[in-house]
Amino acid sequence: MQILLLILGVALVTIAVLAFALVAYSTLGDIGRAAAIGGIGLLSLGIGVALTARLRATAEGLAWAGLAALTIDAILIGHIPVVVLRVPQGTASGLIIVLITAFALGLRLIRTPFHTSVRKSESDTQTVQTTSVSAGFPAQNPPARNAFTQHSPIPESTTPVPSTQDNPVQSFAVTESSAQPVLPLRAYTLYATFSLPFALILLMTDLPVVDSGLRNTVAVAAGALVTALDAAFLKPSRHSRHADFEWVASAIVSMALLAPISFTMYSVMSSAEPFPPAASLCVLVPAAWAVVLVTLHVRVLTHTGKTVHPLFCAIPTAGLVWTCASVSVPLSRGLEAVMADQNLARMCAYLATVLVSAIAMAAGCLLPRSGAFRRIGEPARTTASIIGAFLLMVLTFSEFGRRDVPAFITAMTAFMLMLAVCAATGVLAAKPRLDEPEETTSKFNAPIPVSTIELRPQPTSHVQAPRPQGAQSTYRSRYIYASALFAYCFAIFTAVVLMLWTLSDHHPYISVDVIAIITGSAALIVGAYRLHVNTQARSWPALWAPLALLMVPSLLASQLEPVNFPRMLALLTISLVTLLLGALLGLQAPLIYGAVVLTIHILTVIWPWLAEFSRHYWWVWLLIGGIILIVTAARYEASLKSMRNIAARISDLR
């Protein structure tokens, strides 16, 4: 309730100062009005400093009121005609606010004396009747108190009782005192959190830049960077109950300033003039996001010794990846000015964004979760993976629709990098997880001293016998994290859309078969590695999806489109090789997949000739069918046994 009243009081005082600034102009003039408001602000700050030791909440309210009055005074001073003739109004107001901020931080460094509170009874003293101790027993000394901790009053049973041998009965007054350090007001640091970016914005309003959008965006970016640095290097007081509130608030303010300009900077950099200040945004904004992200990952909370919750790191991670990808905008403007081929300049610029997106996606999926990278939580990894994969998908679709070679190179580079990261992630996830902890192995292999064996035999109940070399270990796959799942979803969606796109609209540079081969090969690498590391796994769970991506799109295209000799030859070769590898390696999935696809493909290819043959010589099929039935009836038992043997052999395959 007290805090609410103070907030309302500070708001009313600020409104009153603003009203006074409007009314006092006609009576006091510009200089008199500024002097009066400045005097009120300084007086409020002085009273707040004096009351810090006793009425802390009231001192906080007075400090906020004084700082608000001084800030309003700084803006009014910047508009005084005498000042405007010599210094631009934005520069004057910004410099004064910087000085006010420095003054507030200086007040934070002032050492306030310790506050000692004295608690007494209703009669202000407590009379304690004590008897003298017997001879030979020393008087008890009161226990020492820590001046930096607050404690409760001393109970009567443990009150130290001084005794003398001269007076058998003595009366004395017991005063209970507690001392605690007086912490600096939080208003000083929080004011700097808001005043520094505001001062920088005011200072940059006088930059010689005609474009107001560019000027304001650069000013906000600079203010956010300063606030992020304040969050990184601000040292909180360890004795405060909420010691980390100031730097966390600075980080939040910095992210609030960076969020809107992270989207508007694209349009500003693409058209604003002059070009160098516009290009500087692709450095200022990512630098501010990087400072916030590193601060949240590195700084530990004072009372817990841990970093902030990993969810807080998701926003700066998204901002960092998103703004780093903007490097293509100024790069494209710069290359278009020096290169004759605009399409080639666009390709070079977009390849930089493709590289940034692929690095972000790989960082989210492939960075180890131990060692130096253990601080990076799963929300940050998932965010980096999502933003990186999303940018790669957008670049693939946007450039694939253009009908020029440089755009096609950009689209296929983005698509292949996405598949490469997904394949590497799948290989990493397929590695087996060890069942036994490292501590067990180290204890088992550690040498036992001879003296220990002779005097105290070692128990053998807790020692595990070593595993024989020929025994097979149980395979346990690694966890599939959310970052990998989102990467797989984006890659599969992109591949499916590209296949449907090329089926419906023939691309001049690529067909559905090439996309199917690229996608199926990436998936086949992961499936083959899973079979390699897990000797107990069956081939169907590991290879059905890669084989389907590898052959089914081409098979469908051969049914829907006219006869294409390169496609016929490629599909025939792939299905035949798959069939032979399945038979040689003893894998059931490639054998059946290859046989089915090869059969369907051969029937599809020769079907026009078969139809023409059947129209003139239909009786040949009757002859062949009759011969097959006669042979089957004559060798019924042997044929049945052969079919059972073939089915058993196929089912025994891996």
C-alpha positions in Angstrom: 0.0 0.0 0.0 2.8 2.3 0.8 4.5 1.7 -2.5 1.3 2.4 -4.4 0.8 5.7 -2.5 4.4 6.7 -3.3 3.9 5.9 -7.0 0.7 8.0 -7.1 2.5 10.8 -5.2 5.4 10.8 -7.6 3.0 10.9 -10.6 1.1 13.8 -9.1 4.4 15.7 -8.3 5.5 15.2 -12.0 2.2 16.5 -13.3 2.4 19.4 -10.9 5.9 20.3 -12.2 4.7 20.1 -15.8 1.7 22.4 -14.9 4.1 24.8 -13.1 6.3 24.8 -16.2 3.4 25.9 -18.3 2.0 28.5 -15.9 5.3 30.0 -14.6 6.5 31.1 -18.1 4.4 34.3 -18.1 5.6 35.3 -14.6 9.1 34.0 -14.2 10.3 33.7 -17.8 12.4 31.0 -19.3 15.4 31.3 -17.0 13.4 31.8 -13.8 11.2 28.9 -14.6 14.2 26.6 -15.2 15.9 27.8 -12.0 12.7 27.2 -10.0 12.2 23.7 -11.3 15.9 22.8 -10.9 15.8 24.0 -7.3 12.8 21.9 -6.6 14.4 18.9 -8.1 17.7 19.3 -6.2 15.8 20.0 -2.9 13.8 16.8 -3.4 17.0 14.8 -4.0 18.6 16.3 -0.9 15.7 15.4 1.3 15.7 11.9 -0.2 19.4 11.4 0.6 18.8 12.6 4.2 15.8 10.2 4.7 17.6 7.2 3.2 18.7 5.8 6.5 15.3 6.0 8.2 12.4 6.2 5.7 13.7 4.4 2.7 10.4 4.1 0.7 9.8 7.8 1.2 13.3 8.5 0.1 12.8 6.5 -3.1 9.7 8.5 -4.0 11.4 11.8 -3.3 14.4 10.7 -5.4 12.2 9.8 -8.4 10.3 13.1 -8.1 13.5 15.1 -8.0 15.0 13.2 -11.0 11.8 13.7 -13.0 11.8 17.4 -12.2 15.4 17.7 -13.3 14.7 15.9 -16.5 11.8 18.2 -17.3 14.1 21.1 -16.5 16.8 19.8 -18.9 14.2 19.7 -21.7 13.1 23.2 -20.9 16.6 24.6 -20.8 17.2 23.1 -24.3 14.4 25.3 -25.6 15.6 28.6 -24.1 16.4 31.0 -27.0 19.7 32.0 -25.5 20.8 28.4 -25.3 19.4 27.5 -28.7 21.5 30.3 -30.4 24.7 28.6 -29.1 23.9 24.9 -28.8 21.2 22.9 -30.7 18.3 22.1 -28.4 18.6 18.3 -28.6 22.3 18.5 -27.8 21.8 20.8 -24.9 19.0 18.7 -23.3 20.9 15.5 -23.9 24.1 16.7 -22.3 22.2 18.0 -19.3 20.4 14.6 -18.9 23.8 12.9 -19.1 25.1 15.1 -16.3 22.0 14.4 -14.2 22.5 10.7 -14.8 26.2 11.0 -13.7 25.1 13.0 -10.6 22.5 10.3 -9.8 25.1 7.5 -10.1 27.4 9.6 -8.0 24.8 9.7 -5.2 24.7 5.9 -5.4 28.4 5.8 -4.5 27.9 7.9 -1.3 28.5 5.8 1.8 25.6 6.4 4.1 26.3 5.7 7.8 24.9 2.6 9.3 21.4 2.9 10.8 21.1 1.8 14.4 17.7 1.2 15.7 17.2 1.1 19.5 14.3 -0.8 20.9 13.2 -0.3 24.5 10.4 -1.3 26.7 7.5 1.0 27.6 9.5 2.5 30.4 12.5 3.0 28.0 14.6 0.7 30.3 14.4 -2.8 31.6 15.5 -3.3 35.2 17.0 -6.6 35.7 17.7 -7.8 39.2 20.8 -10.1 39.3 22.8 -11.7 42.0 26.5 -11.9 42.0 28.1 -15.0 40.8 30.0 -17.1 43.1 33.7 -16.7 43.4 35.8 -18.4 40.8 33.3 -18.0 37.9 34.2 -15.4 35.4 31.6 -13.0 34.1 30.0 -13.9 30.8 30.7 -11.7 27.9 27.9 -10.9 25.3 28.3 -12.7 22.0 29.7 -10.6 19.1 27.3 -9.3 16.5 27.8 -9.0 12.8 27.2 -5.4 11.8 26.1 -6.4 8.3 23.2 -8.7 9.4 19.8 -7.8 10.8 18.7 -9.9 13.8 15.8 -10.1 16.1 15.7 -8.7 19.7 17.6 -10.7 22.3 15.2 -12.8 24.3 15.1 -12.4 28.1 16.5 -15.8 28.8 19.7 -15.2 26.8 20.2 -11.5 27.9 23.8 -11.1 29.1 23.9 -10.3 32.8 26.9 -8.5 34.1 27.9 -9.2 37.7 30.3 -7.7 40.2 31.6 -8.9 43.5 31.1 -5.6 45.2 27.4 -5.2 44.7 25.2 -8.2 45.4 22.3 -6.6 43.7 22.7 -4.3 40.7 20.1 -2.5 38.5 21.0 -1.6 34.9 19.2 -0.7 31.7 19.3 -3.1 28.7 19.1 -1.6 25.3 18.7 -3.8 22.3 20.3 -2.4 19.2 20.6 -3.8 15.7 22.7 -2.4 12.9 22.3 -2.9 9.2 24.0 -1.2 6.2 22.0 1.5 4.4 21.9 0.5 0.8 21.9 3.2 -2.0 18.5 4.0 -3.4 17.4 2.0 -6.3 16.0 5.1 -8.1 19.5 6.2 -9.0 20.3 3.1 -11.1 16.9 2.7 -12.6 16.9 6.3 -13.6 20.1 5.7 -15.5 18.5 2.8 -17.2 15.9 5.0 -18.8 17.8 8.3 -19.0 20.9 7.2 -20.9 19.0 6.0 -24.0 16.8 9.0 -23.9 19.8 11.3 -23.7 21.4 9.6 -26.7 18.2 9.9 -28.7 18.2 13.6 -27.9 21.8 14.0 -28.8 21.4 12.3 -32.2 18.4 14.3 -33.2 20.9 17.0 -34.2 22.9 14.7 -36.5 23.3 16.1 -40.1 20.9 13.5 -41.5 17.9 14.6 -43.5 16.1 11.2 -43.2 14.3 11.3 -39.9 13.6 7.6 -40.0 17.3 6.8 -40.3 18.2 9.3 -37.6 15.7 8.0 -35.1 16.6 4.3 -35.8 20.3 4.9 -35.3 19.6 6.9 -32.1 17.4 4.1 -30.7 20.0 1.5 -31.6 22.8 3.5 -29.9 20.6 4.0 -26.8 19.8 0.2 -26.7 23.5 -0.6 -27.0 24.4 1.7 -24.1 21.6 0.2 -21.9 22.9 -3.3 -22.8 26.4 -2.3 -21.7 24.9 -0.9 -18.5 23.3 -4.3 -17.8 26.6 -6.1 -18.5 28.8 -4.0 -16.2 26.5 -2.7 -13.5 27.6 -4.0 -10.1 24.7 -4.6 -7.7 24.9 -4.4 -3.9 25.2 -7.9 -2.4 23.3 -6.9 0.7 20.1 -6.0 -1.1 17.3 -8.4 -1.1 16.7 -7.8 -4.8 20.3 -7.2 -5.8 19.9 -8.1 -9.5 16.8 -6.0 -10.2 18.8 -3.1 -11.7 20.8 -5.0 -14.3 17.9 -7.3 -15.3 15.7 -4.1 -15.8 18.5 -2.6 -18.0 18.5 -5.8 -20.1 14.7 -5.7 -20.4 14.7 -2.0 -21.4 17.4 -2.7 -24.0 15.4 -5.6 -25.5 12.3 -3.4 -25.6 14.2 -0.7 -27.5 15.7 -3.3 -29.9 12.5 -5.2 -30.7 10.8 -2.7 -33.0 13.9 -1.5 -34.8 14.9 -5.1 -35.6 12.0 -5.1 -38.1 12.1 -1.5 -39.3 15.9 -1.6 -40.0 15.4 -3.7 -43.2 13.4 -1.0 -44.9 15.6 1.8 -43.5 18.8 0.2 -44.8 17.3 -0.6 -48.2 16.4 3.0 -49.1 17.7 5.6 -46.5 20.3 8.1 -47.4 23.2 8.6 -46.7 24.3 5.0 -47.1 27.1 4.7 -44.4 24.8 5.6 -41.4 22.2 3.2 -42.9 24.7 0.4 -43.2 25.9 1.0 -39.6 22.6 -0.4 -38.4 23.6 -4.0 -39.4 26.4 -3.6 -36.9 24.8 -1.6 -34.1 21.7 -3.6 -33.6 23.3 -7.1 -33.7 26.0 -5.8 -31.3 23.3 -4.7 -28.8 21.5 -8.0 -29.1 24.8 -9.9 -28.6 25.7 -7.9 -25.5 22.3 -8.7 -24.0 22.6 -12.4 -24.9 26.1 -12.8 -23.5 25.0 -10.9 -20.3 22.1 -13.2 -19.7 24.2 -16.3 -20.3 27.2 -15.2 -18.2 26.0 -13.1 -15.3 24.8 -15.1 -12.3 22.2 -14.0 -9.8 23.7 -12.7 -6.6 21.7 -14.8 -4.1 21.3 -18.0 -6.1 24.6 -18.2 -7.9 22.8 -19.3 -11.1 22.0 -17.6 -14.4 18.6 -16.3 -15.4 15.9 -18.7 -16.6 16.8 -20.1 -20.1 13.5 -18.7 -21.5 14.8 -15.2 -21.1 17.6 -16.0 -23.6 15.2 -16.9 -26.4 14.3 -13.3 -27.3 17.9 -12.0 -27.7 18.8 -15.1 -29.6 16.0 -14.5 -32.1 16.9 -10.9 -32.3 20.6 -11.6 -32.9 20.0 -14.2 -35.7 17.3 -12.0 -37.3 19.4 -8.9 -37.4 22.6 -10.6 -38.5 20.7 -11.9 -41.5 20.1 -8.3 -42.5 23.7 -8.1 -43.8 22.4 -8.8 -47.3 20.5 -5.5 -47.5 23.5 -3.1 -47.3 25.7 -5.6 -49.1 23.2 -5.7 -52.0 23.2 -1.9 -52.2 26.9 -1.7 -52.2 27.4 -4.5 -54.8 24.7 -3.2 -57.1 26.6 0.1 -57.3 29.9 -1.5 -58.5 28.7 -4.6 -60.4 27.1 -4.5 -63.8 25.1 -7.7 -63.4 22.4 -7.0 -60.9 21.4 -10.6 -60.5 24.9 -11.6 -59.7 25.1 -8.9 -57.1 21.9 -10.1 -55.6 23.2 -13.6 -55.4 26.4 -12.6 -53.6 24.5 -10.6 -51.1 21.9 -13.3 -50.4 24.6 -16.0 -50.1 25.8 -14.0 -47.0 22.4 -14.3 -45.4 22.2 -18.0 -46.4 25.5 -18.5 -44.6 24.4 -16.7 -41.4 21.1 -18.7 -41.4 22.9 -22.0 -41.8 25.3 -21.1 -39.0 22.4 -20.3 -36.7 20.6 -23.5 -37.5 23.8 -25.5 -37.0 24.5 -23.8 -33.7 21.0 -24.6 -32.4 21.2 -28.3 -33.5 24.9 -29.3 -33.3 26.5 -27.4 -30.5 27.4 -29.8 -27.6 25.4 -29.6 -24.4 28.5 -30.0 -22.1 31.7 -28.2 -21.5 31.9 -24.6 -22.5 28.4 -24.6 -24.2 26.5 -26.0 -21.2 25.2 -22.6 -20.3 23.2 -22.4 -23.6 19.8 -23.6 -22.7 17.3 -25.5 -24.9 15.1 -22.4 -25.5 18.0 -20.5 -27.1 19.0 -23.5 -29.2 15.5 -24.0 -30.4 15.0 -20.4 -31.2 18.2 -20.3 -33.2 17.3 -23.4 -35.1 13.8 -22.1 -35.9 14.9 -18.7 -37.1 17.8 -20.1 -39.1 15.6 -22.8 -40.8 12.8 -20.3 -41.4 15.2 -17.9 -43.2 16.7 -20.7 -45.3 13.2 -21.9 -46.3 12.1 -18.3 -47.2 15.3 -17.8 -49.3 14.8 -21.1 -51.0 11.2 -20.3 -52.0 11.8 -16.7 -53.0 14.8 -17.4 -55.2 13.5 -20.7 -56.6 10.6 -18.8 -58.3 13.0 -16.5 -60.2 14.0 -17.7 -63.6 17.7 -16.8 -63.6 20.8 -18.9 -62.9 22.1 -16.8 -59.9 18.8 -17.0 -58.1 18.7 -20.8 -58.7 22.2 -21.2 -57.3 21.1 -19.2 -54.2 18.0 -21.3 -53.7 19.7 -24.7 -54.1 22.6 -23.6 -51.8 20.1 -22.7 -49.1 18.2 -25.9 -49.5 21.3 -28.1 -49.5 22.7 -26.4 -46.4 19.4 -27.0 -44.7 19.6 -30.7 -45.6 23.3 -30.9 -44.6 22.5 -29.6 -41.1 19.6 -32.0 -40.7 21.7 -34.9 -41.8 24.5 -34.0 -39.4 21.9 -33.6 -36.6 20.5 -37.0 -37.5 23.9 -38.6 -37.4 24.6 -37.0 -34.1 21.3 -38.2 -32.6 22.0 -41.7 -33.9 25.1 -42.1 -31.8 24.6 -44.5 -28.9 24.3 -43.4 -25.4 26.5 -45.2 -22.8 24.7 -47.1 -20.2 27.5 -47.2 -17.6 28.6 -44.0 -15.9 32.2 -43.0 -16.1 32.7 -43.2 -12.3 32.0 -46.9 -12.3 34.7 -47.6 -14.9 37.2 -45.4 -13.2 36.7 -47.0 -9.8 37.0 -50.5 -11.3 40.2 -49.7 -13.2 41.8 -47.8 -10.3 44.7 -49.8 -8.6 44.2 -51.0 -5.1 47.0 -50.5 -2.6 48.7 -53.6 -1.3 48.4 -52.6 2.3 44.6 -52.2 1.9 44.3 -55.7 0.5 46.2 -57.2 3.4 44.6 -55.3 6.3 41.1 -54.7 5.0 39.9 -56.9 2.1 37.8 -55.0 -0.4 34.1 -56.0 -0.7 33.1 -57.4 -4.0 29.4 -57.0 -3.9 29.4 -53.5 -5.5 32.0 -54.2 -8.1 30.7 -54.9 -11.5 32.4 -57.6 -13.6 33.9 -56.4 -16.8 31.9 -57.0 -20.0 33.3 -59.7 -22.3 34.7 -58.3 -25.5 32.4 -60.4 -27.7 29.2 -59.4 -25.9 26.8 -57.0 -27.6 25.9 -53.9 -25.7 22.3 -52.6 -25.6 21.8 -49.7 -27.9 20.2 -46.6 -26.4 19.7 -43.7 -28.8 20.2 -40.1 -27.8 17.4 -37.7 -27.1 15.8 -35.9 -30.0 15.6 -32.2 -28.8 13.1 -29.6 -29.9 15.7 -27.8 -32.0 16.3 -30.9 -34.1 12.6 -31.6 -34.5 11.9 -28.1 -35.8 14.8 -28.4 -38.2 13.4 -31.7 -39.6 10.0 -30.2 -40.0 11.2 -27.2 -42.0 13.5 -29.4 -44.2 10.7 -31.9 -44.9 8.2 -29.1 -45.7 10.7 -27.3 -48.0 11.5 -30.6 -49.8 7.8 -31.5 -50.3 6.9 -28.0 -51.6 9.8 -28.0 -54.0 8.8 -31.4 -55.4 5.2 -30.4 -55.9 6.3 -27.1 -57.4 8.5 -28.8 -60.0 5.7 -31.3 -60.8 3.1 -28.6 -61.4 5.4 -26.0 -62.9 8.4 -27.3 -64.8 11.5 -25.4 -63.7 13.9 -24.7 -66.5 17.0 -25.6 -64.4 15.9 -28.6 -62.3 13.4 -31.4 -62.2 11.7 -33.3 -59.4 14.2 -36.2 -59.8 17.1 -34.0 -58.7 15.3 -32.7 -55.6 14.2 -36.3 -54.8 17.8 -37.6 -55.1 19.3 -34.8 -53.0 16.7 -35.2 -50.2 16.7 -39.0 -50.3 20.5 -39.1 -50.2 20.6 -36.9 -47.1 18.0 -39.1 -45.4 19.8 -42.3 -46.6 23.0 -41.2 -44.9 21.3 -40.9 -41.5 19.5 -44.2 -42.0 22.6 -46.1 -43.0 24.5 -44.7 -40.0 21.7 -45.8 -37.7 22.0 -49.3 -39.0 25.8 -49.2 -38.6 25.8 -48.1 -35.0 22.8 -50.3 -33.9 23.4 -53.8 -35.0 20.1 -55.0 -33.6 18.0 -52.5 -35.6 15.8 -53.6 -38.4 16.1 -52.0 -41.8 12.5 -50.9 -42.2 12.4 -48.2 -39.5 15.8 -46.8 -40.6 15.4 -46.9 -44.4 11.8 -46.8 -45.5 11.6 -42.9 -45.5 14.9 -42.4 -47.3 14.1 -45.0 -49.9 10.6 -43.5 -50.4 12.1 -40.0 -50.9 14.7 -41.4 -53.2 12.4 -43.3 -55.7 8.7 -42.5 -55.2 8.7 -38.9 -56.6 10.5 -40.1 -59.8 8.1 -43.0 -60.1 5.1 -40.7 -59.8 6.6 -38.3 -62.3 7.0 -41.0 -64.8 3.3 -41.8 -64.5 2.1 -38.2 -64.8 4.5 -36.8 -67.4 5.5 -37.9 -70.9 8.3 -40.5 -71.3 11.6 -39.0 -70.3 14.6 -41.2 -71.2 17.1 -39.8 -68.5 14.5 -40.3 -65.8 13.7 -43.8 -67.0 17.4 -44.7 -67.0 18.1 -43.1 -63.6 15.1 -44.8 -61.9 16.0 -48.1 -63.4 19.6 -47.8 -62.2 18.6 -46.6 -58.6 16.0 -49.4 -58.1 18.3 -52.1 -59.5 21.2 -51.0 -57.3 18.9 -50.8 -54.3 17.7 -54.4 -55.0 21.3 -55.7 -55.4 22.5 -54.0 -52.2 19.6 -55.3 -50.2 20.3 -58.9 -51.4 24.1 -58.6 -50.8 23.9 -56.9 -47.4 20.9 -59.0 -46.2 18.6 -55.9 -45.7 14.9 -56.5 -46.1 13.8 -53.0 -46.8 16.1 -52.2 -49.8 15.4 -55.6 -51.3 11.6 -55.3 -51.2 11.6 -51.6 -52.1 14.0 -52.1 -55.0 12.0 -55.1 -56.3 8.6 -53.4 -56.1 9.8 -50.1 -57.7 11.8 -52.0 -60.4 8.7 -54.1 -61.3 6.4 -51.2 -61.4 8.9 -49.2 -63.5 9.5 -51.9 -66.0 5.7 -52.5 -66.4 5.2 -48.8 -66.8 7.9 -48.5 -69.4 6.9 -51.4 -71.6 3.2 -51.1 -71.1 2.6 -49.3 -74.4 4.3 -52.1 -76.3 2.4 -54.7 -74.2 -0.9 -53.1 -75.0 -0.1 -53.0 -78.7 1.1 -56.7 -78.6 -2.0 -57.8 -76.8 -4.4 -56.2 -79.3 -3.1 -58.4 -82.1 -1.9 -61.5 -80.2 -4.2 -61.7 -77.2 -4.2 -65.5 -77.3 -0.5 -65.7 -76.3 -1.5 -64.6 -72.7 -4.0 -67.5 -72.5 -1.3 -69.9 -73.6 1.2 -68.6 -71.0 -1.4 -68.7 -68.2 -2.4 -72.3 -69.0 1.2 -73.5 -69.1 1.9 -71.8 -65.7 -1.2 -73.5 -64.1 -0.2 -77.0 -65.5 3.3 -76.7 -64.2 2.1 -75.5 -60.8 -0.3 -78.4 -60.5 2.3 -80.9 -61.4 4.8 -79.6 -58.9 2.3 -78.4 -56.3 4.1 -79.6 -53.2 7.5 -78.6 -54.3 6.3 -75.2 -55.4 4.5 -74.7 -52.1 7.7 -75.6 -50.2 9.8 -73.3 -52.3 7.5 -70.4 -51.7 7.6 -71.1 -47.9 11.4 -71.2 -48.0 11.5 -67.9 -50.0 9.2 -66.2 -47.5 11.2 -67.5 -44.5 14.4 -66.2 -46.0 13.0 -62.8 -46.7 11.6 -62.5 -43.2 15.0 -63.5 -41.7 16.6 -60.6 -43.4 17.5 -57.6 -41.3 
